Amino acid sequence: MVGVTSEPVERVTEELGVRVPVRLAFTFLCDGAISPYWLGVHEAVIDESVAPDPSEIAWHDWLSESALREALRQWPFVPDCREAFTKYALRSFR
């Protein structure tokens, strides 16, 4: 069982400079590059300007679903990220 922690809120605050509620959307057993592990996918609504920490975030922008799907096809992402997005999209964009 995955425990509920404040870590996702702290990560958003540290990396994006905003403090907002973060909700666990789901967990799944990810194949992983080395071995399987449990991955938690979280979501948050951010309706204010973000101030990313340059030591944490190299680039940021808001992308539409179609632009994000295109970026996942063209840009270098780790396989775990692609797998998480695919599962999230199946749940969220119906």
DRENPA-3360 file (N, C-alpha, C; in nm, 2 decimals, always signed):
BEGIN
1 = MVGVTSEP = +0.08/-0.12/+0.00/+0.00/+0.00/+0.00/+0.09/+0.12/+0.00 ~ +0.06/+0.22/-0.08/+0.13/+0.34/-0.09/+0.08/+0.44/+0.01 ~ +0.16/+0.49/+0.09/+0.12/+0.59/+0.20/+0.10/+0.73/+0.14 ~ +0.02/+0.80/+0.21/+0.00/+0.94/+0.17/+0.10/+1.03/+0.24 ~ +0.17/+1.11/+0.16/+0.28/+1.20/+0.22/+0.26/+1.34/+0.17 ~ +0.33/+1.43/+0.23/+0.33/+1.57/+0.18/+0.44/+1.59/+0.07 ~ +0.51/+1.48/+0.03/+0.62/+1.50/-0.06/+0.58/+1.56/-0.19 ~ +0.47/+1.52/-0.26/+0.43/+1.58/-0.38/+0.40/+1.73/-0.37;
9 = VERVTEEL = +0.34/+1.77/-0.26/+0.32/+1.92/-0.24/+0.45/+1.99/-0.23 ~ +0.54/+1.93/-0.15/+0.67/+1.99/-0.14/+0.75/+2.00/-0.27 ~ +0.74/+1.89/-0.35/+0.81/+1.90/-0.48/+0.75/+2.01/-0.57 ~ +0.62/+2.02/-0.58/+0.56/+2.13/-0.66/+0.61/+2.27/-0.60 ~ +0.60/+2.28/-0.47/+0.64/+2.41/-0.41/+0.79/+2.44/-0.44 ~ +0.88/+2.34/-0.42/+1.02/+2.36/-0.45/+1.05/+2.38/-0.59 ~ +0.99/+2.31/-0.68/+1.03/+2.31/-0.82/+0.96/+2.42/-0.90 ~ +0.83/+2.45/-0.87/+0.75/+2.55/-0.94/+0.72/+2.68/-0.87;
17 = GVRVPVRL = +0.76/+2.68/-0.74/+0.74/+2.80/-0.66/+0.59/+2.84/-0.63 ~ +0.51/+2.74/-0.63/+0.37/+2.76/-0.59/+0.33/+2.65/-0.49 ~ +0.24/+2.68/-0.40/+0.19/+2.59/-0.30/+0.04/+2.56/-0.33 ~ +0.01/+2.44/-0.38/-0.12/+2.40/-0.42/-0.15/+2.26/-0.37 ~ -0.28/+2.22/-0.35/-0.31/+2.09/-0.32/-0.27/+1.99/-0.44 ~ -0.22/+1.88/-0.40/-0.18/+1.78/-0.50/-0.25/+1.65/-0.46 ~ -0.31/+1.59/-0.56/-0.39/+1.47/-0.54/-0.33/+1.35/-0.61 ~ -0.33/+1.24/-0.54/-0.28/+1.11/-0.60/-0.39/+1.06/-0.70;
25 = AFTFLCDG = -0.35/+1.06/-0.83/-0.45/+1.01/-0.93/-0.46/+0.86/-0.93 ~ -0.34/+0.79/-0.93/-0.34/+0.65/-0.92/-0.19/+0.60/-0.91 ~ -0.17/+0.47/-0.88/-0.04/+0.41/-0.87/-0.05/+0.29/-0.97 ~ +0.07/+0.25/-1.02/+0.08/+0.14/-1.10/+0.22/+0.08/-1.09 ~ +0.23/-0.05/-1.12/+0.36/-0.12/-1.12/+0.42/-0.09/-1.26 ~ +0.52/-0.01/-1.25/+0.60/+0.04/-1.37/+0.71/-0.07/-1.40 ~ +0.73/-0.10/-1.53/+0.83/-0.19/-1.57/+0.97/-0.15/-1.53 ~ +1.00/-0.02/-1.54/+1.13/+0.04/-1.50/+1.24/-0.01/-1.59;
33 = AISPYWLG = +1.34/+0.07/-1.61/+1.46/+0.03/-1.69/+1.54/-0.08/-1.63 ~ +1.55/-0.08/-1.49/+1.63/-0.18/-1.42/+1.55/-0.29/-1.36 ~ +1.44/-0.25/-1.30/+1.35/-0.35/-1.24/+1.21/-0.28/-1.21 ~ +1.11/-0.36/-1.19/+0.98/-0.30/-1.17/+0.97/-0.22/-1.04 ~ +0.89/-0.12/-1.03/+0.87/-0.04/-0.91/+0.73/+0.02/-0.92 ~ +0.68/+0.06/-0.80/+0.55/+0.13/-0.79/+0.57/+0.28/-0.82 ~ +0.49/+0.33/-0.91/+0.49/+0.47/-0.95/+0.36/+0.54/-0.92 ~ +0.37/+0.65/-0.84/+0.24/+0.72/-0.81/+0.23/+0.84/-0.91;
41 = VHEAVIDE = +0.12/+0.86/-0.97/+0.09/+0.97/-1.06/+0.00/+1.06/-0.99 ~ +0.04/+1.19/-0.98/-0.03/+1.29/-0.91/-0.08/+1.40/-1.00 ~ -0.18/+1.48/-0.96/-0.22/+1.59/-1.04/-0.25/+1.71/-0.94 ~ -0.24/+1.83/-1.00/-0.27/+1.95/-0.93/-0.32/+2.05/-1.03 ~ -0.41/+2.14/-0.98/-0.45/+2.25/-1.06/-0.38/+2.37/-1.01 ~ -0.31/+2.44/-1.11/-0.23/+2.55/-1.08/-0.29/+2.67/-1.16 ~ -0.35/+2.76/-1.09/-0.41/+2.87/-1.16/-0.35/+3.01/-1.13 ~ -0.22/+3.00/-1.10/-0.14/+3.12/-1.07/-0.01/+3.10/-1.15;
49 = SVAPDPSE = +0.07/+3.21/-1.16/+0.19/+3.21/-1.23/+0.29/+3.12/-1.15 ~ +0.37/+3.05/-1.22/+0.47/+2.97/-1.16/+0.61/+3.04/-1.17 ~ +0.69/+3.01/-1.07/+0.83/+3.06/-1.07/+0.93/+2.95/-1.05 ~ +0.95/+2.88/-1.16/+1.04/+2.76/-1.16/+1.18/+2.78/-1.10 ~ +1.23/+2.69/-1.02/+1.36/+2.70/-0.97/+1.46/+2.66/-1.09 ~ +1.54/+2.74/-1.14/+1.63/+2.71/-1.25/+1.72/+2.59/-1.22 ~ +1.75/+2.56/-1.09/+1.84/+2.45/-1.06/+1.76/+2.32/-1.07 ~ +1.62/+2.33/-1.07/+1.54/+2.21/-1.08/+1.47/+2.19/-1.22;
57 = IAWHDWLS = +1.44/+2.30/-1.28/+1.36/+2.30/-1.41/+1.44/+2.37/-1.52 ~ +1.48/+2.30/-1.62/+1.55/+2.36/-1.73/+1.46/+2.44/-1.83 ~ +1.34/+2.39/-1.85/+1.25/+2.45/-1.94/+1.11/+2.42/-1.89 ~ +1.01/+2.51/-1.92/+0.87/+2.48/-1.89/+0.78/+2.56/-1.98 ~ +0.66/+2.51/-2.00/+0.56/+2.58/-2.07/+0.43/+2.50/-2.05 ~ +0.32/+2.56/-2.08/+0.19/+2.49/-2.07/+0.16/+2.43/-2.21 ~ +0.13/+2.30/-2.22/+0.10/+2.24/-2.35/-0.04/+2.19/-2.35 ~ -0.10/+2.20/-2.47/-0.23/+2.13/-2.49/-0.21/+1.98/-2.49;
65 = ESALREAL = -0.31/+1.91/-2.48/-0.30/+1.76/-2.48/-0.23/+1.72/-2.61 ~ -0.28/+1.77/-2.73/-0.22/+1.73/-2.85/-0.07/+1.77/-2.86 ~ -0.04/+1.89/-2.81/+0.11/+1.93/-2.82/+0.19/+1.84/-2.73 ~ +0.13/+1.80/-2.61/+0.21/+1.71/-2.52/+0.23/+1.57/-2.59 ~ +0.12/+1.52/-2.65/+0.14/+1.39/-2.72/+0.24/+1.40/-2.83 ~ +0.25/+1.51/-2.90/+0.35/+1.53/-3.00/+0.49/+1.54/-2.94 ~ +0.50/+1.61/-2.83/+0.63/+1.62/-2.76/+0.68/+1.48/-2.72 ~ +0.59/+1.40/-2.67/+0.62/+1.27/-2.62/+0.67/+1.18/-2.73;
73 = RQWPFVPD = +0.63/+1.21/-2.86/+0.67/+1.13/-2.97/+0.81/+1.18/-3.02 ~ +0.84/+1.31/-3.01/+0.95/+1.37/-3.07/+1.07/+1.40/-2.97 ~ +1.04/+1.43/-2.85/+1.14/+1.47/-2.75/+1.19/+1.35/-2.67 ~ +1.31/+1.36/-2.62/+1.36/+1.25/-2.53/+1.30/+1.25/-2.40 ~ +1.22/+1.15/-2.37/+1.16/+1.12/-2.24/+1.20/+0.98/-2.20 ~ +1.21/+0.96/-2.07/+1.23/+0.82/-2.02/+1.11/+0.74/-2.05 ~ +1.12/+0.61/-2.08/+1.00/+0.52/-2.10/+0.90/+0.53/-1.99 ~ +0.95/+0.54/-1.87/+0.85/+0.54/-1.75/+0.76/+0.66/-1.77;
81 = CREAFTKY = +0.81/+0.77/-1.81/+0.72/+0.89/-1.83/+0.62/+0.87/-1.94 ~ +0.66/+0.81/-2.05/+0.56/+0.78/-2.15/+0.45/+0.68/-2.10 ~ +0.49/+0.58/-2.03/+0.40/+0.48/-1.97/+0.30/+0.55/-1.88 ~ +0.35/+0.64/-1.79/+0.27/+0.71/-1.70/+0.17/+0.80/-1.77 ~ +0.21/+0.87/-1.87/+0.12/+0.96/-1.94/+0.01/+0.88/-2.01 ~ +0.05/+0.77/-2.08/-0.05/+0.69/-2.15/-0.16/+0.64/-2.05 ~ -0.12/+0.59/-1.94/-0.22/+0.55/-1.84/-0.30/+0.66/-1.79 ~ -0.24/+0.78/-1.76/-0.31/+0.90/-1.72/-0.41/+0.94/-1.82;
89 = ALRSFR = -0.37/+0.95/-1.95/-0.46/+0.99/-2.06/-0.58/+0.90/-2.07 ~ -0.56/+0.77/-2.06/-0.67/+0.68/-2.07/-0.77/+0.70/-1.96 ~ -0.73/+0.75/-1.85/-0.82/+0.78/-1.73/-0.88/+0.92/-1.74 ~ -0.81/+1.01/-1.80/-0.85/+1.15/-1.78/-0.91/+1.21/-1.91 ~ -0.87/+1.17/-2.03/-0.91/+1.24/-2.15/-1.02/+1.17/-2.22 ~ -1.11/+1.10/-2.15/-1.22/+1.03/-2.22/-1.33/+1.12/-2.26;
% end
